[in-house]
Amino acid sequence: MNAEEIAGEAENAVPMAALWAPLASLPGVGPQIAKRLAEAVGGDRVLDLLFHLPERYALRVRVASPEEAPPETEVILPALVTGLRSLRSKTGRPFVEVRAEAAARRLVVRFINGRLDWLGKLLPEGSERLFAGKVKAEAGAFSMINPLTATGPEGLPELEPVWPLVQGLRLATVARAMAQALDRLPGFPEWQDAALLRREAWPGFTAALRLVQQPAEPPPPGVRARLAYDEALAGQLALALVRRRVRLRPGRALPGTGLLRAQALAAFGHPLTGSQAHALAEIDADLAAPHRMLRLLQGDVGSGKTLVAVLAMLRAVESGAQAALMAPTELLARQHLRTLARLCLPAGVRVELLAGSVKGAQRRRVLEGLASGAVQIIVGTHALFQEGVEFRDLALAVIDEQHRFGVAQRLLLAGKGAQGGAEGGGQGGTEGDHRGGAEREDRGDRPADMLVMTATPIPRTLLLTQWGEMAVSRLTEKPAGRQPIVTTLHGLRSLPEVVAGIARAMERGARVYWVCPHVAESELVDMAAAEVRFAELSERFPGQVGLAHGRLDPEVREAAIRDFAAGRTRLLVATTVIEVGVDVPEATVMVVEHADRFGLAQLHQLRGRVGRGSAASYCMLLYDEALGLASRERLLILRDTEDGFVIADADFRLRGGGEALGTRQSGSPVFRLGLPEAEAQAGLVTMANRDAALLLEKDPALAGPRGQAARVLLRLFGREAAMETLGAG
């Protein structure tokens, strides 16, 4: 029996079609309710509703009088409605006040932002209703804020799950739909290890879901942990299957000769640092092995990542193949081109640029050179992976500032190595092309080795490397003479003092970056902010201020950066266009306005524009004084460390890791059934990572009883695509 037959048998044994059915298929759920439910639960399937866990449980005490209500405790209190009126608070906030009597005591019920017409129908004058909430004593009366209401006790149980809601959706509606959904749950085979279940005293999956969604008493903590672990195991098992496919997919050895490297190092004129030599040895080991490389090269600005990448690409060229370096902007691509030309052209290696500005005959010449193999190293932007760009033999793809590219874009470039040599060679090959068609066909479907470079791994990358999807090489040394960057925090109210400090620094000869936010959702507003700041600072420092942002003509923008680099201007007001590709060693001061609007990785990249020379450098982060605790914590991390991995780890903890198998690169949380405590959830993921590896080690094809149950688990959590890898196992 093959893998597909096993999977089909396992799926047929568990009829899950009812869980995939639309919410409107549940009895009593019409189109409007289904729409509101889908908005609340994040999907339109019955399964989405089942995975919509309560955020808490309301434990209520029934009392006959408001005087009996324990403090800070939810109670269920009967009362007679005597009147309603619409009012406004002292701050102008609207609310509806419901006057009532409860056991001959005056009760005032306030519904913040309530509508009088709707509440008048729900709570007509003279009606008896039950109110559920906390009771507070106030002058001569008792009050409740935004209580739940019902006509009878069945509408307000003493124990009630409280699910996240949207406007127009009530808990009672969710409870009725949830009961219908729970009735559709099939019997699932047990995919968890029996010893683990005994040790943790966990119930089965279906039982756990019922205990959480329809409890007769507060569910013990282990029940939620069981569900969270099921989801974690599904994710880690899917990752392990994809990881195995990557590692088993054939690559090819790139032996190199060392000749081109020696000439490049001679042109460079300086020896490698210890960490550069170590990282290059790790990359060489990957390139020499007959499997695909997927490696992250991490090092702060100025640690020498580009030189390591150049030497890796030259090994590919020495092996008779091609290499590509993709950068997020043409400015950075041209900077790399200059570096490569200086190091590679003396050795006779042909290096070209492919970007949006390369057009006409020049573009045709570059494309023909790529197809024939005459262009050995190509540097470019996203233009490298567009249709019509075909390589003769791409063996290594280097991605710089990888956080600026989507996952799909990176994979597209690596996939250029699997186009098939015969097809590529037919476009530009010559009789002198001594790598024959038979040899090219022997490469088969082998995507290029991939080396990604960054000064700060973003949360998504950290997630992948944490579980071994990417090997990691770190550059921990900086060139001699570099000093730490002093980072300080300043409230926006201290802007005049910051400008005065900038004036003193400029009098001493300093060059200064002033960065304004550039956020896609409000791009035009941010552009105006940069231009307004430019006008203000130009008035303060006439003739000394330049402006660079993405809405300027590229030639104008690059001219402003050149003027700043040459010292013709001393202060450059910019947006994030200077985040990468701008190298001005004389710049020693950076001001980041509204730093709280940037991600940690982006702030770290921006800060890397200073501290590139031997002089002391400073970075001032301006923030809104009304900042929340989480945002303040992020800025404190930047203040206290320059270590990219420490910053990335904090970003991962604060923002979440995104989807390891999807396209979302950050955001929290990925888990629908996860535990609210981050450390507890991380512990479950770690445990699931080990469990998935052990399961695949014992049962690589997932053909045994637990393996077949695990297939059901993968399908239940939407990870069935990972099972495509089982055919290779």
Sequence and secondary structure as in RCSB ss.txt:
>XXXX:A:sequence
MNAEEIAGEAENAVPMAALWAPLASLPGVGPQIAKRLAEAVGGDRVLDLLFHLPERYALRVRVASPEEAPPETEV
ILPALVTGLRSLRSKTGRPFVEVRAEAAARRLVVRFINGRLDWLGKLLPEGSERLFAGKVKAEAGAFSMINPLTA
TGPEGLPELEPVWPLVQGLRLATVARAMAQALDRLPGFPEWQDAALLRREAWPGFTAALRLVQQPAEPPPPGVRA
RLAYDEALAGQLALALVRRRVRLRPGRALPGTGLLRAQALAAFGHPLTGSQAHALAEIDADLAAPHRMLRLLQGD
VGSGKTLVAVLAMLRAVESGAQAALMAPTELLARQHLRTLARLCLPAGVRVELLAGSVKGAQRRRVLEGLASGAV
QIIVGTHALFQEGVEFRDLALAVIDEQHRFGVAQRLLLAGKGAQGGAEGGGQGGTEGDHRGGAEREDRGDRPADM
LVMTATPIPRTLLLTQWGEMAVSRLTEKPAGRQPIVTTLHGLRSLPEVVAGIARAMERGARVYWVCPHVAESELV
DMAAAEVRFAELSERFPGQVGLAHGRLDPEVREAAIRDFAAGRTRLLVATTVIEVGVDVPEATVMVVEHADRFGL
AQLHQLRGRVGRGSAASYCMLLYDEALGLASRERLLILRDTEDGFVIADADFRLRGGGEALGTRQSGSPVFRLGL
PEAEAQAGLVTMANRDAALLLEKDPALAGPRGQAARVLLRLFGREAAMETLGAG
>XXXX:A:secstr
  HHHHHHHHHHHS  HHHHSBGGGSTT  HHHHHHHHHHHTSSBHHHHHT   SEEEE EE SSGGG  TT EE
EEEEEEEEEEEEE TTS EEEEEEEEETTEEEEEEEET  HHHHHHHS TT EEEEEEE EEETTEEEEES EEE
SSGGGS SEEEE    TT  HHHHHHHHHHHHTT       S HHHHHHHT   HHHHHHHHHS SS   HHHHH
HHHHHHHHHHHHHHHHHHHHHHHSB       SHHHHHHHHHH S   HHHHHHHHHHHHHHHSSB  EEEEEE 
TTS HHHHHHHHHHHHHHTT EEEEE SSHHHHHHHHHHHHHHHGGGT  EEEESTT  HHHHHHHHHHHHHT  
 EEEESGGGGSTT   S EEEEEESSGGGS HHHHHHHHHGGGS HHHHHHHH  TT  S HHHHHHH S   EE
EEEESS  HHHHHHHHTTSSEEEEE    TT   EEEEEEEGGGHHHHHHHHHHHHHTT EEEEE    GGGHHH
HHHHHHHHHHHHHHHSTT EEEE TTS HHHHHHHHHHHHHTS SEEEE GGGSSS   TTEEEEEETTGGGS H
HHHHHHHTTS  SSS EEEEEEE TT  HHHHHHHHHHHH   HHHHHHHHHHHH B  SSSS  SBS   SS  
SSHHHHHHHHHHHHHHHHHHHHH TT  SHHHHHHHHHHHHTT GGGGGGGGG 
